[in-house]
Amino acid sequence: MHPRIFIGGTGRSGTSIVYKALGCHEKIHSFPREMRFLVDPDGLVTLVDSLSTRYSPIIAREALFRFERLMRIYLTDPRHTPYRGFDLPAWLGHDNYWQRLDDFCESVAEVEYRGVAWQVERNGDGRLVEWARTLQGMRRRLQGRPSPSATSAGEQLDRERLKSARYFRGRAPLVQATARFVDDLFFHAAQLHGKETWCEKTPQNIFHLKFLTELFPDSAIIHIKRDPRAVVHSMTKQSWNRSPNDVHDVCLMLRNLYRRWLDLRDELDTEQTPYFELKIEEIAAAPEEQLGQLVSAIGIEGAFHDLPAITLERVNYWRDTMPQEAQNVANELLGPYIEAMGYER
């Protein structure tokens, strides 16, 4: 079996274009979007901790509820926030997705019962809304729309359907069950596309190396680096509200990310886990050569087809467009991390 591949890095560092490129390899499947349920809040990283090392009955119950909400509602309908554009059942195979999710959630729940937990809000939509939802469910069934176990994004999970989650004194069985769940979803999707292994990209992966390598000790970790000044400049040009757009504030935010990454890198057992740091600038200088060397080092043979355009001009545009004053701020606040990432001030 070929190694599984995880890509991470700071936002605007080139993770997306490298991810897309690796998906052009004849044996590597990449997904349409990031598989956020691995390391996002309320995802698997939270659930595994809450059912083992951080266990308490209430924390475990809420972690399982929130995980199911993430998987059954937020990530299943591209029309709705907070994960607009996400449709995991469509990407991973409808029937397989719902069956594997049901099996996994059942395996980590000890007891299910109807009741009211005073720590959380009860269902408060009223009979009219519930009646409308019943009609929606009937319409979906008549239209032959997918699995009755799916919950549409316009609905909520029943807060009176409480689950008492299991306590895993030994973390290993839970980790193994979680890894099987991920593999069952991802390898199924890879096989549907005629691929032999899978690659997952979420920038935050670099902050969860311990968890990801706990799940898959032989996985390959790829950290895509970019000159921090380029990252700063790109972030200030975005129209989103996911980060500050002031140069000074972006530098302060990134400083913490780089500090944390350096600490985590020092803890990673690189003798057991293949770990690769690649500069997007070097990839852009010779994409096919650099990517070919990467997959070969991972242990995957084969060819790329229809690689996306990765150019140095696009990667280094900041050199001509970033004001000198902004560069000075970045050099002052991020100087040590610019050097730690392998760049000159």
FIZA-682894 format. One record per residue (C-alpha): residue number from 0; x, y negated, z; residue in one letter. Coordinates in nm, 3 decimals, decimal comma, m for minus. Layout:
BEGIN
@seq:NUM	xx:X	yy:Y	zz:Z	type:A
...
***
This chain:
BEGIN
@seq:0	xx:0,000	yy:0,000	zz:0,000	type:M
@seq:1	xx:0,131	yy:m0,344	zz:m0,092	type:H
@seq:2	xx:0,176	yy:m0,598	zz:0,190	type:P
@seq:3	xx:m0,101	yy:m0,842	zz:0,263	type:R
@seq:4	xx:0,001	yy:m1,205	zz:0,213	type:I
@seq:5	xx:m0,078	yy:m1,512	zz:0,422	type:F
@seq:6	xx:0,002	yy:m1,868	zz:0,309	type:I
@seq:7	xx:0,015	yy:m2,169	zz:0,540	type:G
@seq:8	xx:0,153	yy:m2,520	zz:0,564	type:G
@seq:9	xx:0,045	yy:m2,870	zz:0,645	type:T
@seq:10	xx:m0,235	yy:m3,016	zz:0,438	type:G
@seq:11	xx:m0,123	yy:m3,170	zz:0,106	type:R
@seq:12	xx:0,192	yy:m2,957	zz:0,100	type:S
@seq:13	xx:0,113	yy:m2,749	zz:m0,207	type:G
@seq:14	xx:m0,045	yy:m2,444	zz:m0,045	type:T
@seq:15	xx:m0,346	yy:m2,451	zz:m0,279	type:S
@seq:16	xx:m0,149	yy:m2,453	zz:m0,605	type:I
@seq:17	xx:0,083	yy:m2,175	zz:m0,485	type:V
@seq:18	xx:m0,220	yy:m1,975	zz:m0,371	type:Y
@seq:19	xx:m0,380	yy:m2,015	zz:m0,711	type:K
@seq:20	xx:m0,054	yy:m1,913	zz:m0,877	type:A
@seq:21	xx:m0,017	yy:m1,596	zz:m0,670	type:L
@seq:22	xx:m0,373	yy:m1,503	zz:m0,764	type:G
@seq:23	xx:m0,255	yy:m1,501	zz:m1,126	type:C
@seq:24	xx:m0,036	yy:m1,199	zz:m1,050	type:H
@seq:25	xx:m0,169	yy:m0,875	zz:m1,192	type:E
@seq:26	xx:m0,171	yy:m0,704	zz:m0,850	type:K
@seq:27	xx:m0,263	yy:m0,989	zz:m0,611	type:I
@seq:28	xx:m0,618	yy:m1,107	zz:m0,546	type:H
@seq:29	xx:m0,680	yy:m1,456	zz:m0,414	type:S
@seq:30	xx:m1,022	yy:m1,576	zz:m0,301	type:F
@seq:31	xx:m1,214	yy:m1,877	zz:m0,437	type:P
@seq:32	xx:m1,170	yy:m2,065	zz:m0,109	type:R
@seq:33	xx:m0,996	yy:m2,027	zz:0,225	type:E
@seq:34	xx:m1,118	yy:m1,740	zz:0,442	type:M
@seq:35	xx:m1,182	yy:m1,971	zz:0,734	type:R
@seq:36	xx:m1,323	yy:m1,706	zz:0,968	type:F
@seq:37	xx:m0,976	yy:m1,577	zz:1,055	type:L
@seq:38	xx:m0,832	yy:m1,879	zz:1,236	type:V
@seq:39	xx:m1,103	yy:m2,146	zz:1,249	type:D
@seq:40	xx:m1,278	yy:m2,227	zz:1,579	type:P
@seq:41	xx:m1,536	yy:m1,955	zz:1,652	type:D
@seq:42	xx:m1,352	yy:m1,722	zz:1,415	type:G
@seq:43	xx:m1,171	yy:m1,397	zz:1,482	type:L
@seq:44	xx:m0,880	yy:m1,556	zz:1,667	type:V
@seq:45	xx:m1,126	yy:m1,696	zz:1,924	type:T
@seq:46	xx:m1,333	yy:m1,379	zz:1,940	type:L
@seq:47	xx:m1,039	yy:m1,145	zz:2,000	type:V
@seq:48	xx:m0,901	yy:m1,363	zz:2,279	type:D
@seq:49	xx:m1,245	yy:m1,398	zz:2,438	type:S
@seq:50	xx:m1,307	yy:m1,024	zz:2,447	type:L
@seq:51	xx:m0,963	yy:m0,941	zz:2,587	type:S
@seq:52	xx:m0,715	yy:m1,180	zz:2,751	type:T
@seq:53	xx:m0,968	yy:m1,460	zz:2,812	type:R
@seq:54	xx:m1,264	yy:m1,239	zz:2,895	type:Y
@seq:55	xx:m1,550	yy:m1,347	zz:3,117	type:S
@seq:56	xx:m1,910	yy:m1,239	zz:3,055	type:P
@seq:57	xx:m2,030	yy:m1,583	zz:2,949	type:I
@seq:58	xx:m1,726	yy:m1,672	zz:2,739	type:I
@seq:59	xx:m1,739	yy:m1,336	zz:2,563	type:A
@seq:60	xx:m2,113	yy:m1,360	zz:2,496	type:R
@seq:61	xx:m2,085	yy:m1,709	zz:2,354	type:E
@seq:62	xx:m1,780	yy:m1,620	zz:2,145	type:A
@seq:63	xx:m1,970	yy:m1,333	zz:1,986	type:L
@seq:64	xx:m2,278	yy:m1,549	zz:1,925	type:F
@seq:65	xx:m2,070	yy:m1,826	zz:1,766	type:R
@seq:66	xx:m1,879	yy:m1,576	zz:1,553	type:F
@seq:67	xx:m2,203	yy:m1,432	zz:1,422	type:E
@seq:68	xx:m2,336	yy:m1,780	zz:1,355	type:R
@seq:69	xx:m2,021	yy:m1,859	zz:1,158	type:L
@seq:70	xx:m2,042	yy:m1,539	zz:0,955	type:M
@seq:71	xx:m2,420	yy:m1,512	zz:0,908	type:R
@seq:72	xx:m2,507	yy:m1,878	zz:0,856	type:I
@seq:73	xx:m2,226	yy:m2,128	zz:0,807	type:Y
@seq:74	xx:m2,017	yy:m1,928	zz:0,559	type:L
@seq:75	xx:m2,299	yy:m1,774	zz:0,357	type:T
@seq:76	xx:m2,479	yy:m2,061	zz:0,183	type:D
@seq:77	xx:m2,276	yy:m2,307	zz:m0,029	type:P
@seq:78	xx:m2,552	yy:m2,569	zz:m0,013	type:R
@seq:79	xx:m2,518	yy:m2,648	zz:0,353	type:H
@seq:80	xx:m2,270	yy:m2,801	zz:0,593	type:T
@seq:81	xx:m2,042	yy:m2,760	zz:0,779	type:P
@seq:82	xx:m1,889	yy:m2,519	zz:0,524	type:Y
@seq:83	xx:m2,034	yy:m2,658	zz:0,205	type:R
@seq:84	xx:m1,933	yy:m2,455	zz:m0,098	type:G
@seq:85	xx:m1,864	yy:m2,133	zz:0,095	type:F
@seq:86	xx:m2,039	yy:m1,809	zz:0,002	type:D
@seq:87	xx:m1,858	yy:m1,513	zz:0,155	type:L
@seq:88	xx:m2,115	yy:m1,248	zz:0,053	type:P
@seq:89	xx:m2,080	yy:m1,350	zz:m0,313	type:A
@seq:90	xx:m1,699	yy:m1,350	zz:m0,294	type:W
@seq:91	xx:m1,661	yy:m1,029	zz:m0,094	type:L
@seq:92	xx:m1,953	yy:m0,823	zz:m0,227	type:G
@seq:93	xx:m2,302	yy:m0,867	zz:m0,079	type:H
@seq:94	xx:m2,380	yy:m0,516	zz:0,039	type:D
@seq:95	xx:m2,029	yy:m0,448	zz:0,167	type:N
@seq:96	xx:m2,015	yy:m0,783	zz:0,346	type:Y
@seq:97	xx:m2,335	yy:m0,742	zz:0,544	type:W
@seq:98	xx:m2,275	yy:m0,376	zz:0,625	type:Q
@seq:99	xx:m1,920	yy:m0,433	zz:0,749	type:R
@seq:100	xx:m2,026	yy:m0,738	zz:0,948	type:L
@seq:101	xx:m2,312	yy:m0,548	zz:1,112	type:D
@seq:102	xx:m2,082	yy:m0,257	zz:1,195	type:D
@seq:103	xx:m1,812	yy:m0,478	zz:1,342	type:F
@seq:104	xx:m2,048	yy:m0,686	zz:1,555	type:C
@seq:105	xx:m2,215	yy:m0,370	zz:1,683	type:E
@seq:106	xx:m1,877	yy:m0,223	zz:1,777	type:S
@seq:107	xx:m1,788	yy:m0,518	zz:2,004	type:V
@seq:108	xx:m2,132	yy:m0,558	zz:2,166	type:A
@seq:109	xx:m2,215	yy:m0,350	zz:2,474	type:E
@seq:110	xx:m2,580	yy:m0,437	zz:2,533	type:V
@seq:111	xx:m2,843	yy:m0,637	zz:2,344	type:E
@seq:112	xx:m3,156	yy:m0,768	zz:2,512	type:Y
@seq:113	xx:m3,405	yy:m1,051	zz:2,505	type:R
@seq:114	xx:m3,365	yy:m1,319	zz:2,768	type:G
@seq:115	xx:m3,269	yy:m1,676	zz:2,838	type:V
@seq:116	xx:m2,918	yy:m1,791	zz:2,922	type:A
@seq:117	xx:m2,921	yy:m2,106	zz:3,131	type:W
@seq:118	xx:m2,582	yy:m2,215	zz:2,993	type:Q
@seq:119	xx:m2,721	yy:m2,273	zz:2,642	type:V
@seq:120	xx:m3,021	yy:m2,433	zz:2,481	type:E
@seq:121	xx:m3,320	yy:m2,216	zz:2,404	type:R
@seq:122	xx:m3,479	yy:m2,199	zz:2,062	type:N
@seq:123	xx:m3,668	yy:m2,527	zz:2,031	type:G
@seq:124	xx:m3,813	yy:m2,535	zz:1,683	type:D
@seq:125	xx:m4,170	yy:m2,447	zz:1,769	type:G
@seq:126	xx:m4,422	yy:m2,214	zz:1,613	type:R
@seq:127	xx:m4,472	yy:m2,416	zz:1,293	type:L
@seq:128	xx:m4,105	yy:m2,393	zz:1,201	type:V
@seq:129	xx:m4,094	yy:m2,022	zz:1,286	type:E
@seq:130	xx:m4,403	yy:m1,966	zz:1,072	type:W
@seq:131	xx:m4,234	yy:m2,147	zz:0,780	type:A
@seq:132	xx:m3,926	yy:m1,931	zz:0,821	type:R
@seq:133	xx:m4,138	yy:m1,618	zz:0,818	type:T
@seq:134	xx:m4,284	yy:m1,728	zz:0,485	type:L
@seq:135	xx:m3,934	yy:m1,800	zz:0,352	type:Q
@seq:136	xx:m3,827	yy:m1,451	zz:0,452	type:G
@seq:137	xx:m4,126	yy:m1,297	zz:0,277	type:M
@seq:138	xx:m4,050	yy:m1,497	zz:m0,037	type:R
@seq:139	xx:m3,685	yy:m1,384	zz:m0,035	type:R
@seq:140	xx:m3,790	yy:m1,021	zz:m0,008	type:R
@seq:141	xx:m4,042	yy:m1,057	zz:m0,293	type:L
@seq:142	xx:m3,771	yy:m1,219	zz:m0,507	type:Q
@seq:143	xx:m3,529	yy:m0,939	zz:m0,429	type:G
@seq:144	xx:m3,274	yy:m1,176	zz:m0,279	type:R
@seq:145	xx:m2,989	yy:m1,015	zz:m0,086	type:P
@seq:146	xx:m2,981	yy:m0,821	zz:0,231	type:S
@seq:147	xx:m3,245	yy:m0,860	zz:0,498	type:P
@seq:148	xx:m2,962	yy:m0,871	zz:0,752	type:S
@seq:149	xx:m2,848	yy:m1,201	zz:0,606	type:A
@seq:150	xx:m2,964	yy:m1,517	zz:0,777	type:T
@seq:151	xx:m3,020	yy:m1,812	zz:0,549	type:S
@seq:152	xx:m2,828	yy:m2,130	zz:0,617	type:A
@seq:153	xx:m3,150	yy:m2,312	zz:0,694	type:G
@seq:154	xx:m3,213	yy:m2,086	zz:0,991	type:E
@seq:155	xx:m3,064	yy:m2,042	zz:1,334	type:Q
@seq:156	xx:m2,973	yy:m1,727	zz:1,520	type:L
@seq:157	xx:m3,223	yy:m1,633	zz:1,787	type:D
@seq:158	xx:m3,092	yy:m1,771	zz:2,116	type:R
@seq:159	xx:m3,314	yy:m1,536	zz:2,313	type:E
@seq:160	xx:m3,150	yy:m1,234	zz:2,148	type:R
@seq:161	xx:m2,859	yy:m1,203	zz:2,387	type:L
@seq:162	xx:m2,561	yy:m0,971	zz:2,348	type:K
@seq:163	xx:m2,333	yy:m0,863	zz:2,628	type:S
@seq:164	xx:m1,991	yy:m0,832	zz:2,466	type:A
@seq:165	xx:m1,747	yy:m0,554	zz:2,552	type:R
@seq:166	xx:m1,434	yy:m0,615	zz:2,756	type:Y
@seq:167	xx:m1,123	yy:m0,471	zz:2,596	type:F
@seq:168	xx:m0,878	yy:m0,418	zz:2,881	type:R
@seq:169	xx:m0,626	yy:m0,294	zz:2,631	type:G
@seq:170	xx:m0,614	yy:m0,542	zz:2,345	type:R
@seq:171	xx:m0,482	yy:m0,293	zz:2,088	type:A
@seq:172	xx:m0,814	yy:m0,115	zz:2,007	type:P
@seq:173	xx:m0,984	yy:m0,450	zz:1,950	type:L
@seq:174	xx:m0,699	yy:m0,572	zz:1,729	type:V
@seq:175	xx:m0,714	yy:m0,250	zz:1,527	type:Q
@seq:176	xx:m1,092	yy:m0,277	zz:1,481	type:A
@seq:177	xx:m1,054	yy:m0,640	zz:1,376	type:T
@seq:178	xx:m0,782	yy:m0,557	zz:1,124	type:A
@seq:179	xx:m0,999	yy:m0,281	zz:0,975	type:R
@seq:180	xx:m1,289	yy:m0,524	zz:0,944	type:F
@seq:181	xx:m1,075	yy:m0,776	zz:0,755	type:V
@seq:182	xx:m0,922	yy:m0,508	zz:0,535	type:D
@seq:183	xx:m1,262	yy:m0,358	zz:0,454	type:D
@seq:184	xx:m1,379	yy:m0,699	zz:0,331	type:L
@seq:185	xx:m1,066	yy:m0,813	zz:0,152	type:F
@seq:186	xx:m0,956	yy:m0,490	zz:m0,016	type:F
@seq:187	xx:m1,310	yy:m0,435	zz:m0,140	type:H
@seq:188	xx:m1,300	yy:m0,778	zz:m0,305	type:A
@seq:189	xx:m0,953	yy:m0,707	zz:m0,448	type:A
@seq:190	xx:m1,070	yy:m0,378	zz:m0,597	type:Q
@seq:191	xx:m1,372	yy:m0,547	zz:m0,754	type:L
@seq:192	xx:m1,123	yy:m0,761	zz:m0,947	type:H
@seq:193	xx:m0,890	yy:m0,475	zz:m1,032	type:G
@seq:194	xx:m0,617	yy:m0,589	zz:m0,791	type:K
@seq:195	xx:m0,413	yy:m0,383	zz:m0,544	type:E
@seq:196	xx:m0,365	yy:m0,624	zz:m0,255	type:T
@seq:197	xx:m0,486	yy:m0,961	zz:m0,131	type:W
@seq:198	xx:m0,353	yy:m1,305	zz:m0,047	type:C
@seq:199	xx:m0,520	yy:m1,549	zz:0,193	type:E
@seq:200	xx:m0,445	yy:m1,919	zz:0,220	type:K
@seq:201	xx:m0,547	yy:m2,146	zz:0,505	type:T
@seq:202	xx:m0,305	yy:m2,427	zz:0,595	type:P
@seq:203	xx:m0,362	yy:m2,361	zz:0,966	type:Q
@seq:204	xx:m0,222	yy:m2,009	zz:0,928	type:N
@seq:205	xx:0,123	yy:m2,133	zz:1,028	type:I
@seq:206	xx:m0,015	yy:m2,212	zz:1,376	type:F
@seq:207	xx:m0,153	yy:m1,861	zz:1,420	type:H
@seq:208	xx:0,145	yy:m1,651	zz:1,316	type:L
@seq:209	xx:0,131	yy:m1,443	zz:1,633	type:K
@seq:210	xx:m0,234	yy:m1,350	zz:1,579	type:F
@seq:211	xx:m0,200	yy:m1,277	zz:1,206	type:L
@seq:212	xx:0,107	yy:m1,060	zz:1,254	type:T
@seq:213	xx:m0,065	yy:m0,887	zz:1,545	type:E
@seq:214	xx:m0,341	yy:m0,788	zz:1,304	type:L
@seq:215	xx:m0,105	yy:m0,698	zz:1,020	type:F
@seq:216	xx:0,255	yy:m0,652	zz:1,141	type:P
@seq:217	xx:0,385	yy:m0,578	zz:0,792	type:D
@seq:218	xx:0,213	yy:m0,872	zz:0,623	type:S
@seq:219	xx:0,417	yy:m1,135	zz:0,439	type:A
@seq:220	xx:0,399	yy:m1,491	zz:0,574	type:I
@seq:221	xx:0,466	yy:m1,773	zz:0,327	type:I
@seq:222	xx:0,516	yy:m2,125	zz:0,458	type:H
@seq:223	xx:0,496	yy:m2,387	zz:0,184	type:I
@seq:224	xx:0,694	yy:m2,698	zz:0,275	type:K
@seq:225	xx:0,692	yy:m3,042	zz:0,121	type:R
@seq:226	xx:0,884	yy:m3,357	zz:0,202	type:D
@seq:227	xx:0,692	yy:m3,500	zz:0,501	type:P
@seq:228	xx:0,693	yy:m3,846	zz:0,341	type:R
@seq:229	xx:0,512	yy:m3,700	zz:0,041	type:A
@seq:230	xx:0,259	yy:m3,539	zz:0,276	type:V
@seq:231	xx:0,204	yy:m3,870	zz:0,454	type:V
@seq:232	xx:0,156	yy:m4,058	zz:0,129	type:H
@seq:233	xx:m0,084	yy:m3,799	zz:m0,010	type:S
@seq:234	xx:m0,292	yy:m3,794	zz:0,308	type:M
@seq:235	xx:m0,335	yy:m4,171	zz:0,304	type:T
@seq:236	xx:m0,468	yy:m4,148	zz:m0,052	type:K
@seq:237	xx:m0,748	yy:m3,901	zz:0,028	type:Q
@seq:238	xx:m1,111	yy:m4,012	zz:0,052	type:S
@seq:239	xx:m1,198	yy:m3,746	zz:0,309	type:W
@seq:240	xx:m1,234	yy:m3,803	zz:0,683	type:N
@seq:241	xx:m1,031	yy:m3,501	zz:0,790	type:R
@seq:242	xx:m0,728	yy:m3,706	zz:0,893	type:S
@seq:243	xx:m0,633	yy:m4,069	zz:0,954	type:P
@seq:244	xx:m0,550	yy:m4,270	zz:0,644	type:N
@seq:245	xx:m0,319	yy:m4,518	zz:0,815	type:D
@seq:246	xx:0,051	yy:m4,438	zz:0,762	type:V
@seq:247	xx:0,142	yy:m4,482	zz:1,128	type:H
@seq:248	xx:m0,146	yy:m4,265	zz:1,252	type:D
@seq:249	xx:m0,084	yy:m3,993	zz:0,993	type:V
@seq:250	xx:0,280	yy:m3,976	zz:1,104	type:C
@seq:251	xx:0,177	yy:m3,935	zz:1,468	type:L
@seq:252	xx:m0,061	yy:m3,654	zz:1,374	type:M
@seq:253	xx:0,198	yy:m3,478	zz:1,159	type:L
@seq:254	xx:0,465	yy:m3,511	zz:1,426	type:R
@seq:255	xx:0,264	yy:m3,282	zz:1,652	type:N
@seq:256	xx:0,209	yy:m3,032	zz:1,370	type:L
@seq:257	xx:0,579	yy:m3,014	zz:1,294	type:Y
@seq:258	xx:0,670	yy:m2,982	zz:1,662	type:R
@seq:259	xx:0,429	yy:m2,695	zz:1,707	type:R
@seq:260	xx:0,543	yy:m2,519	zz:1,391	type:W
@seq:261	xx:0,908	yy:m2,533	zz:1,497	type:L
@seq:262	xx:0,820	yy:m2,376	zz:1,833	type:D
@seq:263	xx:0,618	yy:m2,098	zz:1,671	type:L
@seq:264	xx:0,881	yy:m2,024	zz:1,410	type:R
@seq:265	xx:1,135	yy:m1,964	zz:1,684	type:D
@seq:266	xx:0,902	yy:m1,705	zz:1,839	type:E
@seq:267	xx:0,840	yy:m1,511	zz:1,516	type:L
@seq:268	xx:1,012	yy:m1,174	zz:1,482	type:D
@seq:269	xx:1,140	yy:m1,211	zz:1,127	type:T
@seq:270	xx:1,304	yy:m0,869	zz:1,138	type:E
@seq:271	xx:0,962	yy:m0,707	zz:1,161	type:Q
@seq:272	xx:0,755	yy:m0,956	zz:0,963	type:T
@seq:273	xx:0,865	yy:m1,081	zz:0,619	type:P
@seq:274	xx:0,868	yy:m1,459	zz:0,650	type:Y
@seq:275	xx:0,941	yy:m1,699	zz:0,364	type:F
@seq:276	xx:0,984	yy:m2,075	zz:0,368	type:E
@seq:277	xx:0,957	yy:m2,232	zz:0,026	type:L
@seq:278	xx:0,979	yy:m2,595	zz:m0,079	type:K
@seq:279	xx:0,711	yy:m2,692	zz:m0,326	type:I
@seq:280	xx:0,974	yy:m2,908	zz:m0,496	type:E
@seq:281	xx:1,186	yy:m2,600	zz:m0,571	type:E
@seq:282	xx:0,885	yy:m2,406	zz:m0,695	type:I
@seq:283	xx:0,787	yy:m2,694	zz:m0,924	type:A
@seq:284	xx:1,138	yy:m2,702	zz:m1,072	type:A
@seq:285	xx:1,110	yy:m2,340	zz:m1,190	type:A
@seq:286	xx:0,763	yy:m2,196	zz:m1,113	type:P
@seq:287	xx:0,782	yy:m1,862	zz:m1,288	type:E
@seq:288	xx:1,133	yy:m1,786	zz:m1,166	type:E
@seq:289	xx:1,067	yy:m1,889	zz:m0,803	type:Q
@seq:290	xx:0,733	yy:m1,709	zz:m0,779	type:L
@seq:291	xx:0,876	yy:m1,401	zz:m0,945	type:G
@seq:292	xx:1,157	yy:m1,388	zz:m0,690	type:Q
@seq:293	xx:0,905	yy:m1,434	zz:m0,410	type:L
@seq:294	xx:0,676	yy:m1,145	zz:m0,501	type:V
@seq:295	xx:0,975	yy:m0,925	zz:m0,571	type:S
@seq:296	xx:1,114	yy:m1,000	zz:m0,223	type:A
@seq:297	xx:0,771	yy:m0,914	zz:m0,078	type:I
@seq:298	xx:0,787	yy:m0,580	zz:m0,257	type:G
@seq:299	xx:0,533	yy:m0,632	zz:m0,535	type:I
@seq:300	xx:0,620	yy:m0,559	zz:m0,894	type:E
@seq:301	xx:0,431	yy:m0,684	zz:m1,196	type:G
@seq:302	xx:0,374	yy:m0,995	zz:m1,402	type:A
@seq:303	xx:0,199	yy:m1,329	zz:m1,375	type:F
@seq:304	xx:m0,057	yy:m1,439	zz:m1,632	type:H
@seq:305	xx:m0,172	yy:m1,796	zz:m1,704	type:D
@seq:306	xx:0,010	yy:m1,973	zz:m1,420	type:L
@seq:307	xx:m0,132	yy:m2,315	zz:m1,329	type:P
@seq:308	xx:0,081	yy:m2,618	zz:m1,406	type:A
@seq:309	xx:0,318	yy:m2,706	zz:m1,120	type:I
@seq:310	xx:0,539	yy:m3,002	zz:m1,211	type:T
@seq:311	xx:0,808	yy:m3,196	zz:m1,029	type:L
@seq:312	xx:0,657	yy:m3,519	zz:m1,159	type:E
@seq:313	xx:0,334	yy:m3,448	zz:m0,976	type:R
@seq:314	xx:0,505	yy:m3,325	zz:m0,659	type:V
@seq:315	xx:0,743	yy:m3,624	zz:m0,635	type:N
@seq:316	xx:0,510	yy:m3,901	zz:m0,746	type:Y
@seq:317	xx:0,533	yy:m4,051	zz:m0,398	type:W
@seq:318	xx:0,890	yy:m4,168	zz:m0,466	type:R
@seq:319	xx:0,763	yy:m4,426	zz:m0,712	type:D
@seq:320	xx:0,431	yy:m4,516	zz:m0,551	type:T
@seq:321	xx:0,487	yy:m4,508	zz:m0,173	type:M
@seq:322	xx:0,564	yy:m4,861	zz:m0,047	type:P
@seq:323	xx:0,907	yy:m4,900	zz:0,109	type:Q
@seq:324	xx:0,752	yy:m5,023	zz:0,434	type:E
@seq:325	xx:0,550	yy:m4,702	zz:0,457	type:A
@seq:326	xx:0,862	yy:m4,496	zz:0,388	type:Q
@seq:327	xx:1,040	yy:m4,678	zz:0,668	type:N
@seq:328	xx:0,760	yy:m4,595	zz:0,912	type:V
@seq:329	xx:0,772	yy:m4,229	zz:0,809	type:A
@seq:330	xx:1,149	yy:m4,215	zz:0,841	type:N
@seq:331	xx:1,134	yy:m4,366	zz:1,188	type:E
@seq:332	xx:0,855	yy:m4,148	zz:1,328	type:L
@seq:333	xx:0,930	yy:m3,824	zz:1,144	type:L
@seq:334	xx:1,307	yy:m3,848	zz:1,093	type:G
@seq:335	xx:1,406	yy:m3,538	zz:1,292	type:P
@seq:336	xx:1,129	yy:m3,332	zz:1,131	type:Y
@seq:337	xx:1,219	yy:m3,449	zz:0,781	type:I
@seq:338	xx:1,565	yy:m3,306	zz:0,846	type:E
@seq:339	xx:1,430	yy:m2,992	zz:1,016	type:A
@seq:340	xx:1,221	yy:m2,924	zz:0,707	type:M
@seq:341	xx:1,538	yy:m2,939	zz:0,498	type:G
@seq:342	xx:1,508	yy:m3,289	zz:0,350	type:Y
@seq:343	xx:1,726	yy:m3,600	zz:0,374	type:E
@seq:344	xx:1,602	yy:m3,921	zz:0,531	type:R
***
